[in-house]
Amino acid sequence: MILYPDRRGSPDVRNARWLKEILDYLTTAPYLRTVKYPLKPSLRYAGLLPPLNIPTHPEADAVKSDGTHYRQALVVASGETSTLEAGLRKPIKIKKKLPKNTVVNLRVKVKGRRIKYGLVPRTDPVYTGFRTRIADSFEDALKPFSFKIAASRLGQPVNDVLGVLRERMRGGRVCVAFGSADRGLRQIAEELELDLGTLFDVAVNFAPGQGVKTIRTEEALAYTLAILNLISL
């Protein structure tokens, strides 16, 4: 997830940093939050947010059942071996040097009283959550991606571009950009003196026939990703 400035000049990044902190807090497993995040005013109401319930946020008694599960771990010491805090009874050690204070994902296999664990390989399809970054500019936010989609009520109806989306999403890195609470992407691009058609490969209206001027980003995000996920199957 990338947060980008929607105005020229020197944008106030305090809100972006605050939002990033909350999103990072959400993606942190509950048993690591008290370790990573001290009590602070900016996270005063973070406990009211719904849990993500992703595979790396296991139930407290997950290791009591046979099978494979996933969990996050914080690197608390690093040397020839690394010591990890993974919400288990005691810290565990990995025979690999990992950067201290970073969070890694573990795959844990339980069989009876035996527990084996190791880092989740990149080839493992398990979803480990999202990462958040603050971009220096609108253009900078789009640089890493090979196929760029603008979600806009002024874009082409999604039914008309299903084939294009299905074909272009097969390889490379894909991004979907959303506007702000009060301005759509086209207006933001115009105010930044940028051309939306040049910035993006396609502009898509994922809610054709919408009866409102703007849709909340959290709502647009949910059904847009649901549509794209269905297309990519």
C-alpha positions in Angstrom: 0.0 0.0 0.0 1.4 3.3 -1.1 0.4 6.7 0.3 1.0 9.6 -2.1 0.8 13.4 -1.8 -2.1 14.8 -3.8 -0.9 18.4 -3.9 2.1 20.3 -5.1 4.5 22.1 -2.9 5.5 20.8 0.6 2.6 18.6 1.6 1.9 18.0 5.3 3.1 14.4 5.8 2.0 14.1 9.4 -1.3 12.5 8.5 0.4 10.1 6.1 2.8 9.1 8.8 0.0 8.6 11.3 -2.0 6.5 8.8 1.1 4.4 8.0 1.7 3.8 11.7 -1.9 2.6 12.1 -1.7 0.4 9.1 1.6 -1.1 10.2 0.1 -1.6 13.7 -2.8 -3.6 12.1 -0.5 -5.9 10.1 1.5 -6.6 13.3 0.5 -9.8 15.1 -1.4 -9.1 18.3 1.3 -10.8 20.5 4.0 -8.5 19.0 2.2 -5.2 19.4 3.1 -4.5 23.0 6.7 -5.3 22.1 6.9 -3.1 19.0 4.6 -0.3 20.0 4.9 1.5 23.3 1.8 3.3 24.7 1.4 6.6 22.7 -1.4 9.0 21.9 -1.4 8.3 18.2 -2.5 4.7 18.8 -5.0 5.5 21.5 -8.0 4.2 19.5 -6.2 1.6 17.4 -7.7 -1.2 19.6 -11.1 -0.3 18.1 -10.1 -1.3 14.6 -11.2 -4.8 13.4 -8.5 -7.5 13.3 -7.1 -8.5 9.9 -7.4 -12.3 10.7 -4.7 -13.2 8.3 -2.7 -16.5 8.5 0.3 -14.8 10.2 -2.0 -13.7 13.1 -2.8 -17.1 14.5 -5.0 -18.0 17.5 -3.3 -18.1 20.8 -3.6 -22.0 21.0 -2.6 -22.7 17.4 0.5 -24.6 18.3 -1.5 -27.0 20.4 -3.0 -28.6 17.2 -1.2 -30.7 14.7 -0.6 -29.2 11.3 1.0 -26.2 9.7 0.4 -22.6 10.6 2.1 -19.3 10.2 3.1 -16.5 12.6 5.1 -13.3 12.7 8.3 -13.0 14.7 10.4 -10.1 15.8 14.2 -10.4 15.6 15.3 -9.4 19.1 19.0 -10.4 18.7 21.2 -11.1 15.7 24.6 -12.8 15.2 25.6 -16.1 13.7 22.1 -17.1 14.8 19.1 -14.9 15.3 16.8 -14.9 18.3 13.1 -14.4 17.6 10.1 -13.4 19.7 7.2 -15.3 18.1 4.5 -15.3 20.8 5.5 -18.7 22.0 6.4 -19.7 25.5 10.0 -18.6 25.0 12.2 -17.0 22.3 13.3 -19.3 19.4 16.6 -19.3 17.4 17.1 -19.4 13.7 20.4 -20.4 12.1 20.5 -17.3 10.0 21.6 -13.8 10.5 18.6 -11.5 10.3 18.5 -7.7 10.8 17.6 -6.8 14.4 14.2 -5.3 15.1 12.7 -6.5 11.8 9.6 -8.6 11.6 9.8 -11.9 9.7 7.2 -14.6 8.9 7.6 -18.2 10.1 6.1 -21.4 8.9 5.4 -23.7 11.9 4.8 -27.4 11.7 3.3 -29.1 14.7 3.2 -32.9 15.2 2.4 -33.9 18.8 5.0 -32.3 21.0 7.4 -31.7 18.2 7.5 -28.2 16.6 9.5 -27.3 13.6 9.8 -23.8 12.3 11.5 -21.9 9.5 11.2 -18.8 7.5 8.3 -18.7 5.0 9.9 -19.1 1.5 8.9 -16.7 -1.2 7.4 -19.5 -3.2 4.8 -20.1 -0.5 1.4 -18.8 -1.6 0.3 -17.8 2.0 -0.8 -14.2 2.4 1.4 -12.5 5.0 -0.2 -9.1 4.9 0.5 -5.8 3.2 3.4 -3.3 3.6 2.9 0.5 3.6 5.1 3.1 2.1 4.9 6.9 1.8 5.8 8.1 -1.7 7.6 11.4 -2.4 5.3 12.2 -5.3 2.4 10.8 -7.3 4.8 9.8 -10.1 7.1 8.1 -7.6 4.3 6.0 -6.3 3.7 4.5 -9.7 7.3 3.8 -10.7 7.7 0.2 -9.5 4.7 -1.1 -11.5 4.4 -2.5 -15.0 0.6 -2.2 -15.3 -1.1 0.8 -13.7 -4.9 1.0 -13.2 -6.7 4.2 -12.2 -10.0 3.6 -10.3 -12.2 6.4 -11.4 -15.9 7.0 -11.9 -14.9 8.8 -15.2 -13.1 5.6 -16.4 -14.3 2.9 -18.7 -17.0 0.6 -17.2 -15.3 -2.5 -15.9 -17.4 -4.8 -18.1 -15.9 -3.2 -21.2 -12.3 -3.8 -20.2 -12.4 -7.3 -18.6 -10.3 -8.8 -21.4 -7.6 -6.1 -21.1 -7.4 -6.4 -17.4 -7.2 -10.2 -17.5 -4.5 -10.2 -20.2 -2.3 -7.4 -18.6 -2.6 -8.8 -15.0 -1.0 -12.1 -15.9 2.6 -10.9 -15.5 4.6 -8.1 -13.8 3.6 -5.9 -11.0 0.1 -4.4 -10.9 -1.1 -1.4 -9.0 -4.6 0.2 -8.5 -4.7 3.8 -7.6 -7.6 5.6 -5.8 -8.3 9.2 -5.3 -8.8 11.1 -2.0 -12.0 11.7 0.0 -12.9 14.9 -1.8 -11.2 14.6 -5.3 -11.0 11.9 -7.9 -7.8 10.8 -9.6 -8.5 12.9 -12.7 -8.9 16.1 -10.7 -5.8 15.3 -8.7 -3.8 14.8 -11.8 -5.0 18.0 -13.3 -4.1 20.0 -10.2 -0.7 18.4 -10.3 -0.4 19.4 -14.0 -0.2 15.7 -15.0 -2.0 13.7 -17.7 -4.0 10.8 -16.3 -3.8 9.0 -19.6 0.0 9.1 -19.5 0.3 8.1 -15.9 -1.9 5.0 -16.2 -2.4 2.2 -18.7 -6.2 2.2 -18.2 -8.8 4.1 -16.1 -11.7 1.9 -14.9 -15.0 2.6 -13.3 -15.4 -0.5 -11.0 -18.9 0.7 -9.9 -20.7 1.7 -13.1 -24.0 3.3 -12.4 -22.9 4.5 -8.9 -25.4 7.1 -7.6 -22.9 9.0 -5.5 -20.2 11.6 -6.3 -17.5 9.7 -4.5 -17.2 6.3 -2.8 -15.3 5.8 0.4 -11.8 4.5 -0.3 -12.2 1.6 2.1 -15.4 0.5 0.3 -13.9 1.0 -3.2 -10.8 -1.0 -2.1 -12.9 -4.0 -1.0 -15.0 -4.5 -4.1 -12.3 -3.4 -6.6 -9.9 -6.0 -5.3 -12.7 -8.6 -5.2 -13.4 -7.9 -8.9 -9.7 -8.1 -9.8 -9.2 -11.3 -7.8 -12.1 -12.9 -9.7 -10.6 -11.7 -13.1 -7.2 -13.2 -12.2 -8.5 -16.7 -11.4 
